[in-house]
Amino acid sequence: MWRLRGVLIAAASVWLLESGPLCLPAAGWEIKLAICPEKTSAEWPLLPPPASLIDSDAAPLYEKAVGALAPDPNIRQINKWLSLPVDQFPLDDVEAVLQRDMAGLRSVAKAVRCRQCKWPTLPGGLALNAHLDGLRRLCLIVCLWTRYEVAQGNHEGAVLAMQTGYAMARQIVDAPDTLQCAVGLSAAGRMRLEIEQYMQTQESPNLFATLAALPRPLANVEKAVENERKAVPSELPPGTTREQFESELKRSYDQLRGQTKELDRDMALLQCIEAIRSYAASHGGKLPKTLAETTEVTLPQDPMNGGAFRYVRTGSTAKLESVWA
């Protein structure tokens, strides 16, 4: 969220209230989460365990998954369902959609356990992007599956769905070009929203250790950037100078890198929230006076500024914030 405080700075904030809602202001609005104290647990990985991976190529499985999706999807309806509170989630209607697209989901579940994903390319090495709309839809269906499990209070099923979503997002980002990278980053961002929903469910396991175990950066776009740089044509469109072309490329790549850093920031904020949940579970539901009091775990640094997140407690409320120039 952008604000003016003498100079232009960017901020992402989290509001916490003892025994009450948690608010995540994002892009100008607040997301309120009612969370409960819970000790940290290390039993819920958000990526497939290495021992479960197989020596196979995921790309053909994604092609199979896209081909198995039912025609004429009602994307607007799916997005509407995903915007609803968990207690208003239409389980029967969503189950019908998941059953309809079950073949695609099964292929995705197999794909995310492959050690490699060799996306198809055009001559010159850039991606064959005809499959991107299908991948976007698969991401939505995985989000729908996750919310379905969360709404039923099925913690194990919800984590399995989130695990599938994050692994899928990382495979999509590991792409020959930045257009597909952007699809993967969007998928990872949507799965973050599912974690927020999951954290609101009664007795939901604390994901601090799970979030801490995720790789940083969660998504690496440098492979695609380097691949595109190698594919830059020697002849540019009429009226375009080499300097203009390189400047536009740099702007695009910097924006993509900024998105990866924002994704890591959001995951670190969630990790801090889970640390506070764990503290509250040991201190009668009370918030810590300072983040330094959460000594049971090692808190992440803010990827946006390399320092600690800003935390201020006032009475029964507290504000957790990422601020950078």
Beta strands, then each sheet from edge to edge (+ up, - down):
strand 1: 2-4
strand 2: 8-17
strand 3: 21-26
strand 4: 29-34
strand 5: 54-57
strand 6: 114-116
strand 7: 310-314
strand 8: 317-324
sheet 1: 1+ 2- 3+ 4-
sheet 2: 1+ 2- 8+ 7-
sheet 3: 5+ 6+
end
